[in-house]
Amino acid sequence: MSREILETKDLKGYYRGTFGVVQGVNGISLTVREGDRVAIAGESGCGKTTLIELLTGTPEPLLHYEGGEVIVEGYDVWHIDPEVLRKEVKCEHLSYVPQSSLNSLNPTKRLKEFLADMLEERTGEEHTAEDAREMIGEHFERLGLNKSLLDRYPHELSGGQKQRANIAISTFAEPSTLLIDEPTSSLDVTSQRRMVELLVDIHEREIIDSLVAVSHDLGVLRQLCNRLAVMYGGTFTEVGMMDDIVEDPLHPYSRLLLESLVPLERDVKGKSLKSIPGSPPDLRNPPPGCKFHPRCPECMEICKKKMPPGFEEDGREVYCWLFEEED
């Protein structure tokens, strides 16, 4: 079995503010191994981005770590010195490309000047813009990008070029794991295809060892990833191999979610879309038991009272009382 690179155990993160307490992520356990490309999918507001921010150890200000573990290459990111997290974990093992990454580049500086500042912060040594161009330009070309992009200002790049440049910058140190939120959001169809091809390529060439991607677009995720974790109400409903879940979903929510999407197969003639009845839970006051039980067509009494653990079924984990083994 391949080595574990990233693991979460009973991870919790809540938003706290004048609006109250929102239970964004509530008890997530996940193992990412070398060779995995893991997709996190679910409806808007289910906790996908919250989870990926908690994995970094430095989420946005309103999001608070509430408990559990995030282990990256042996480092417990929530219980180590912040300098170790910044200089060792984030430089060598974990890199994050947020959904807002298209706007993350400094608009007043050419890319090579921005990267010189980044290298200085990471190494503590002064670097000129030309130093940065020489060092990172080789990596750009390795990924099929023209290093002349480094001579440009961000506004001179297309959306696809900005996103690919961000991927190149994020993988320059060859981190063990790349976390990426909505990698194809705001890109046209051609740029989406190139982005998926780039991410698969850097994984297959072992520039990174594993990938965790969040997206609302399951079609893109199916092209990109080999494993799938379906989220609902801050928890997982089903985790397993991508094709297994897409072709034969076991959890009632996974099944209804897939039925509500445009079919992923090429032959869609005669197929209709279904809606999921009801509304997602208010995570300021989530329902007891399984978070999906108010909308579930197969709800039982136990579902209303107790949160189901992950049951092993057909090589995957299903968080549903339907799969509890009888004594």
LOZA-749216 format. One record per residue (C-alpha): residue in three letters; x negated, z, y negated. Coordinates in nm, 4 decimals, m for minus. Example, Ala and Ser with C-alpha at 12.3 -4.5 7.8 and 13.67 -1.06 7.14 Angstrom:
2
SITE    aa          x          z          y
SITE   ala    m1.2300     0.7800     0.4500
SITE   ser    m1.3670     0.7140     0.1060
***
This chain:
327
SITE    aa          x          z          y
SITE   met     0.0000     0.0000     0.0000
SITE   ser    m0.1290    m0.0886    m0.3480
SITE   arg    m0.2389     0.1890    m0.5812
SITE   glu    m0.0066     0.3677    m0.8209
SITE   ile    m0.0750     0.2786    m1.1839
SITE   leu     0.2150     0.4406    m1.3675
SITE   glu     0.4616     0.7027    m1.2506
SITE   thr     0.7434     0.8929    m1.4176
SITE   lys     0.9054     1.2044    m1.2740
SITE   asp     1.2405     1.3323    m1.4045
SITE   leu     1.1594     1.1967    m1.7523
SITE   lys     1.3918     1.3013    m2.0345
SITE   gly     1.4005     1.1995    m2.3999
SITE   tyr     1.6721     1.2789    m2.6570
SITE   tyr     1.7357     1.1619    m3.0132
SITE   arg     1.7860     1.4527    m3.2532
SITE   gly     1.9168     1.4240    m3.6090
SITE   thr     2.2136     1.4847    m3.8375
SITE   phe     2.4205     1.2817    m3.5900
SITE   gly     2.3633     1.5460    m3.3217
SITE   val     2.1782     1.5074    m2.9913
SITE   val     2.1839     1.1777    m2.8023
SITE   gln     2.0632     1.1915    m2.4418
SITE   gly     1.8783     0.8599    m2.4498
SITE   val     1.6921     0.8989    m2.1195
SITE   asn     1.7986     1.1633    m1.8718
SITE   gly     1.5980     1.2159    m1.5526
SITE   ile     1.4205     0.8851    m1.4880
SITE   ser     1.1752     0.8612    m1.1973
SITE   leu     0.9857     0.5357    m1.1424
SITE   thr     0.6642     0.4262    m0.9729
SITE   val     0.4765     0.1135    m1.0843
SITE   arg     0.2059    m0.0134    m0.8501
SITE   glu    m0.0699    m0.2689    m0.8848
SITE   gly     0.0888    m0.6127    m0.8569
SITE   asp     0.4301    m0.5026    m0.9860
SITE   arg     0.6126    m0.6811    m1.2636
SITE   val     0.9044    m0.4475    m1.3272
SITE   ala     1.2152    m0.5461    m1.5237
SITE   ile     1.4328    m0.2842    m1.6949
SITE   ala     1.7836    m0.4246    m1.7463
SITE   gly     2.1228    m0.2987    m1.8597
SITE   glu     2.3814    m0.3128    m2.1369
SITE   ser     2.2878    m0.2454    m2.4997
SITE   gly     2.2430     0.1262    m2.5608
SITE   cys     2.1691     0.2114    m2.1970
SITE   gly     1.8221     0.3516    m2.2773
SITE   lys     1.5889     0.0604    m2.1965
SITE   thr     1.3851     0.0737    m2.5179
SITE   thr     1.4004     0.4535    m2.5240
SITE   leu     1.2414     0.4631    m2.1782
SITE   ile     0.9613     0.2247    m2.2650
SITE   glu     0.8820     0.4202    m2.5841
SITE   leu     0.8621     0.7443    m2.3851
SITE   leu     0.6108     0.5784    m2.1519
SITE   thr     0.3721     0.5334    m2.4462
SITE   gly     0.3639     0.9028    m2.5387
SITE   thr     0.4214     0.8170    m2.9075
SITE   pro     0.7894     0.7287    m2.9590
SITE   glu     0.9696     0.6843    m3.2917
SITE   pro     1.0205     1.0046    m3.4991
SITE   leu     1.3831     1.0777    m3.4018
SITE   leu     1.3106     1.0448    m3.0288
SITE   his     1.1896     1.3698    m2.8743
SITE   tyr     1.0283     1.4259    m2.5365
SITE   glu     1.2430     1.6777    m2.3474
SITE   gly     1.0664     1.7085    m2.0134
SITE   gly     0.9284     1.5399    m1.7051
SITE   glu     0.6025     1.3541    m1.6525
SITE   val     0.4490     1.0176    m1.7359
SITE   ile     0.1298     0.9664    m1.5349
SITE   val    m0.0879     0.6665    m1.6264
SITE   glu    m0.4000     0.6205    m1.4132
SITE   gly    m0.4148     0.9974    m1.3601
SITE   tyr    m0.3494     1.0909    m1.7252
SITE   asp    m0.0331     1.2893    m1.8034
SITE   val     0.0388     1.1237    m2.1380
SITE   trp     0.2653     1.4027    m2.2661
SITE   his     0.0178     1.6805    m2.1898
SITE   ile    m0.3203     1.5488    m2.3055
SITE   asp    m0.5051     1.5586    m2.6354
SITE   pro    m0.3669     1.2948    m2.8779
SITE   glu    m0.7191     1.1574    m2.9307
SITE   val    m0.7606     1.1058    m2.5560
SITE   leu    m0.4221     0.9324    m2.5502
SITE   arg    m0.5192     0.7035    m2.8393
SITE   lys    m0.8808     0.6243    m2.7508
SITE   glu    m0.8771     0.6282    m2.3719
SITE   val    m0.5269     0.5763    m2.2356
SITE   lys    m0.4048     0.3267    m2.4952
SITE   cys    m0.7342     0.1399    m2.5237
SITE   glu    m0.8102     0.1124    m2.1536
SITE   his    m0.4942     0.1611    m1.9500
SITE   leu    m0.1717     0.1096    m2.1443
SITE   ser    m0.0722    m0.1443    m2.4070
SITE   tyr     0.2687    m0.1799    m2.5728
SITE   val     0.4255    m0.4803    m2.7440
SITE   pro     0.7443    m0.3549    m2.9178
SITE   gln     1.0477    m0.5674    m2.9960
SITE   ser     0.9470    m0.5673    m3.3640
SITE   ser     0.6002    m0.7036    m3.2847
SITE   leu     0.6694    m1.0312    m3.4678
SITE   asn     0.6537    m0.8261    m3.7882
SITE   ser     0.3668    m0.5974    m3.6846
SITE   leu     0.0862    m0.8139    m3.8233
SITE   asn    m0.0327    m0.7321    m4.1761
SITE   pro     0.1063    m1.0127    m4.3978
SITE   thr    m0.1762    m0.9711    m4.6532
SITE   lys    m0.4584    m1.0321    m4.4046
SITE   arg    m0.5726    m1.3142    m4.1820
SITE   leu    m0.5505    m1.2267    m3.8141
SITE   lys    m0.9283    m1.1871    m3.7847
SITE   glu    m0.9306    m0.9376    m4.0752
SITE   phe    m0.6450    m0.7410    m3.9185
SITE   leu    m0.8325    m0.7359    m3.5866
SITE   ala    m1.1558    m0.6191    m3.7515
SITE   asp    m0.9662    m0.3128    m3.8769
SITE   met    m0.8180    m0.2591    m3.5306
SITE   leu    m1.1588    m0.2770    m3.3615
SITE   glu    m1.3064    m0.0344    m3.6129
SITE   glu    m1.0275     0.2148    m3.5452
SITE   arg    m1.0758     0.1860    m3.1692
SITE   thr    m1.4556     0.1981    m3.1551
SITE   gly    m1.5452     0.3933    m3.4686
SITE   glu    m1.7882     0.1140    m3.5592
SITE   glu    m1.7600    m0.1272    m3.8494
SITE   his    m1.6730    m0.4876    m3.7613
SITE   thr    m1.6561    m0.7895    m3.9892
SITE   ala    m1.3770    m1.0447    m3.9687
SITE   glu    m1.6214    m1.2919    m3.8139
SITE   asp    m1.7231    m1.0319    m3.5532
SITE   ala    m1.3578    m0.9962    m3.4588
SITE   arg    m1.3107    m1.3734    m3.4484
SITE   glu    m1.6045    m1.4120    m3.2134
SITE   met    m1.5034    m1.1246    m2.9841
SITE   ile    m1.1308    m1.1908    m2.9586
SITE   gly    m1.1441    m1.5681    m3.0081
SITE   glu    m1.2897    m1.6069    m2.6602
SITE   his    m0.9950    m1.4129    m2.5169
SITE   phe    m0.7502    m1.6316    m2.7123
SITE   glu    m0.9029    m1.9445    m2.5593
SITE   arg    m0.8999    m1.7836    m2.2161
SITE   leu    m0.5214    m1.7572    m2.2543
SITE   gly    m0.4862    m2.1153    m2.3731
SITE   leu    m0.4526    m2.0255    m2.7430
SITE   asn    m0.6553    m2.1936    m3.0148
SITE   lys    m0.8837    m1.9393    m3.1794
SITE   ser    m0.8240    m2.1145    m3.5120
SITE   leu    m0.5046    m1.9030    m3.5191
SITE   leu    m0.7318    m1.6123    m3.6111
SITE   asp    m0.8107    m1.7821    m3.9427
SITE   arg    m0.4450    m1.7877    m4.0470
SITE   tyr    m0.2096    m1.5465    m4.2203
SITE   pro     0.0960    m1.4318    m4.0206
SITE   his     0.3355    m1.6378    m4.2350
SITE   glu     0.1465    m1.9510    m4.1291
SITE   leu     0.2379    m1.8941    m3.7627
SITE   ser     0.5607    m1.9828    m3.5849
SITE   gly     0.7560    m1.7119    m3.4045
SITE   gly     0.6178    m1.8265    m3.0703
SITE   gln     0.2595    m1.8286    m3.2029
SITE   lys     0.2992    m1.4768    m3.3440
SITE   gln     0.4340    m1.3455    m3.0148
SITE   arg     0.1598    m1.5123    m2.8081
SITE   ala    m0.1026    m1.3831    m3.0519
SITE   asn     0.0384    m1.0311    m3.0115
SITE   ile     0.0171    m1.0653    m2.6323
SITE   ala    m0.3449    m1.1812    m2.6596
SITE   ile    m0.4335    m0.8916    m2.8909
SITE   ser    m0.2583    m0.6412    m2.6630
SITE   thr    m0.4416    m0.7617    m2.3513
SITE   phe    m0.7892    m0.8013    m2.5057
SITE   ala    m0.9086    m0.4731    m2.3482
SITE   glu    m0.7526    m0.5727    m2.0124
SITE   pro    m0.5211    m0.2700    m1.9832
SITE   ser    m0.3883    m0.1657    m1.6437
SITE   thr    m0.0284    m0.1929    m1.7627
SITE   leu     0.1387    m0.3993    m2.0331
SITE   leu     0.4715    m0.2681    m2.1655
SITE   ile     0.6768    m0.5270    m2.3501
SITE   asp     1.0196    m0.4966    m2.5135
SITE   glu     1.2344    m0.8123    m2.5422
SITE   pro     0.9437    m1.0582    m2.4972
SITE   thr     1.1563    m1.3663    m2.5678
SITE   ser     1.3927    m1.2286    m2.8337
SITE   ser     1.4276    m1.4582    m3.1387
SITE   leu     1.2354    m1.7405    m2.9670
SITE   asp     1.3701    m2.0882    m2.8972
SITE   val     1.4083    m2.2069    m2.5373
SITE   thr     1.0716    m2.3857    m2.5292
SITE   ser     0.8886    m2.0828    m2.6703
SITE   gln     1.0696    m1.8573    m2.4217
SITE   arg     0.9406    m2.0668    m2.1322
SITE   arg     0.5856    m2.0588    m2.2676
SITE   met     0.6056    m1.6820    m2.3140
SITE   val     0.7169    m1.6246    m1.9544
SITE   glu     0.4414    m1.8557    m1.8276
SITE   leu     0.1805    m1.6712    m2.0371
SITE   leu     0.2851    m1.3276    m1.9112
SITE   val     0.2905    m1.4386    m1.5474
SITE   asp    m0.0490    m1.6050    m1.5961
SITE   ile    m0.2245    m1.2977    m1.7390
SITE   his    m0.0907    m1.0941    m1.4477
SITE   glu    m0.1873    m1.3445    m1.1787
SITE   arg    m0.5361    m1.3756    m1.3291
SITE   glu    m0.5651    m0.9946    m1.3132
SITE   ile    m0.6143    m0.9518    m1.6874
SITE   ile    m0.3490    m0.6833    m1.6392
SITE   asp    m0.2612    m0.5090    m1.3122
SITE   ser     0.1087    m0.4514    m1.3786
SITE   leu     0.3840    m0.5292    m1.6270
SITE   val     0.6971    m0.3446    m1.7388
SITE   ala     0.9399    m0.5634    m1.9347
SITE   val     1.2666    m0.4745    m2.1080
SITE   ser     1.5219    m0.7417    m2.1911
SITE   his     1.8943    m0.8043    m2.2229
SITE   asp     1.8322    m1.1504    m2.0705
SITE   leu     1.8354    m1.1157    m1.6933
SITE   gly     1.7660    m1.4877    m1.6541
SITE   val     1.4320    m1.4452    m1.8311
SITE   leu     1.3573    m1.1261    m1.6383
SITE   arg     1.4204    m1.2997    m1.3062
SITE   gln     1.1621    m1.5665    m1.3906
SITE   leu     0.9129    m1.3049    m1.5068
SITE   cys     0.9460    m1.0031    m1.2751
SITE   asn     0.9424    m0.9241    m0.9041
SITE   arg     1.1128    m0.5820    m0.9256
SITE   leu     1.4266    m0.4711    m1.1090
SITE   ala     1.5492    m0.1334    m1.2332
SITE   val     1.9093    m0.1351    m1.3584
SITE   met     1.9920     0.1280    m1.6240
SITE   tyr     2.3209     0.2786    m1.7318
SITE   gly     2.3811     0.5736    m1.9630
SITE   gly     2.0166     0.6815    m1.9721
SITE   thr     1.9736     0.6811    m1.5934
SITE   phe     1.8940     0.4310    m1.3195
SITE   thr     2.1681     0.2921    m1.0964
SITE   glu     1.9541     0.0793    m0.8652
SITE   val     1.5825     0.0024    m0.8234
SITE   gly     1.4385    m0.2566    m0.5864
SITE   met     1.3082    m0.6087    m0.5462
SITE   met     1.4485    m0.8497    m0.8041
SITE   asp     1.5919    m1.1081    m0.5643
SITE   asp     1.7443    m0.8428    m0.3366
SITE   ile     1.9443    m0.6864    m0.6208
SITE   val     2.0451    m1.0136    m0.7884
SITE   glu     2.1603    m1.1690    m0.4609
SITE   asp     2.3188    m0.8566    m0.3102
SITE   pro     2.3732    m0.5720    m0.5604
SITE   leu     2.4703    m0.2442    m0.3937
SITE   his     2.5619    m0.0109    m0.6812
SITE   pro     2.9095    m0.0816    m0.8271
SITE   tyr     2.7613    m0.1038    m1.1774
SITE   ser     2.4861    m0.3444    m1.0705
SITE   arg     2.7498    m0.5649    m0.9093
SITE   leu     2.9811    m0.5620    m1.2125
SITE   leu     2.6897    m0.6211    m1.4515
SITE   leu     2.5789    m0.9297    m1.2600
SITE   glu     2.9368    m1.0582    m1.2395
SITE   ser     2.9649    m1.0276    m1.6191
SITE   leu     2.6606    m1.2471    m1.6837
SITE   val     2.6186    m1.6232    m1.6802
SITE   pro     2.5317    m1.7026    m1.3149
SITE   leu     2.1568    m1.7187    m1.2573
SITE   glu     2.1855    m1.9967    m0.9986
SITE   arg     2.1672    m2.3617    m1.0996
SITE   asp     2.5042    m2.4422    m0.9434
SITE   val     2.7504    m2.2626    m1.1704
SITE   lys     3.0451    m2.5007    m1.1289
SITE   gly     3.3662    m2.3161    m1.0529
SITE   lys     3.2179    m1.9732    m1.1210
SITE   ser     3.3834    m1.7481    m1.3772
SITE   leu     3.2609    m1.4452    m1.5690
SITE   lys     3.4171    m1.1015    m1.5372
SITE   ser     3.4128    m0.8161    m1.7843
SITE   ile     3.3317    m0.4551    m1.7018
SITE   pro     3.6395    m0.2401    m1.7726
SITE   gly     3.6095     0.0457    m2.0197
SITE   ser     3.3232     0.1282    m2.2556
SITE   pro     2.9694     0.2637    m2.2118
SITE   pro     2.9450     0.6444    m2.2350
SITE   asp     2.8892     0.8291    m2.5618
SITE   leu     2.5492     0.9844    m2.4905
SITE   arg     2.6156     1.2611    m2.7438
SITE   asn     2.8720     1.3895    m2.4963
SITE   pro     2.8197     1.2074    m2.1655
SITE   pro     3.0646     1.2543    m1.8793
SITE   pro     2.9724     1.4977    m1.6013
SITE   gly     2.8499     1.3679    m1.2681
SITE   cys     2.7732     0.9984    m1.2394
SITE   lys     2.7716     0.8462    m1.5885
SITE   phe     2.9498     0.5373    m1.4574
SITE   his     3.2398     0.7150    m1.2861
SITE   pro     3.4985     0.6626    m1.5686
SITE   arg     3.4563     0.2842    m1.5288
SITE   cys     3.3866     0.2646    m1.1558
SITE   pro     3.6443     0.0993    m0.9270
SITE   glu     3.5101     0.3013    m0.6313
SITE   cys     3.4994     0.6456    m0.7958
SITE   met     3.5338     0.9497    m0.5673
SITE   glu     3.5846     1.3166    m0.6553
SITE   ile     3.2170     1.4016    m0.6071
SITE   cys     3.1236     1.1294    m0.8587
SITE   lys     3.3048     1.3246    m1.1319
SITE   lys     3.1129     1.6452    m1.0616
SITE   lys     2.7582     1.5751    m0.9418
SITE   met     2.4933     1.3264    m1.0515
SITE   pro     2.3843     1.1324    m0.7420
SITE   pro     2.0179     1.1323    m0.6381
SITE   gly     1.8461     0.8113    m0.5316
SITE   phe     1.9482     0.7144    m0.1767
SITE   glu     1.7234     0.4797     0.0231
SITE   glu     1.9195     0.1729     0.1291
SITE   asp     1.7835    m0.1654     0.2425
SITE   gly     1.4420    m0.1052     0.0870
SITE   arg     1.5710     0.0079    m0.2511
SITE   glu     1.6940     0.3191    m0.4297
SITE   val     2.0652     0.3356    m0.5068
SITE   tyr     2.1965     0.6173    m0.7265
SITE   cys     2.5494     0.6278    m0.5858
SITE   trp     2.7395     0.8706    m0.3623
SITE   leu     2.8718     0.5770    m0.1579
SITE   phe     2.5308     0.5639     0.0076
SITE   glu     2.5029     0.9281     0.1056
SITE   glu     2.4388     0.9502     0.4778
SITE   glu     2.6989     1.1435     0.6725
SITE   asp     2.5792     1.4341     0.8857
***
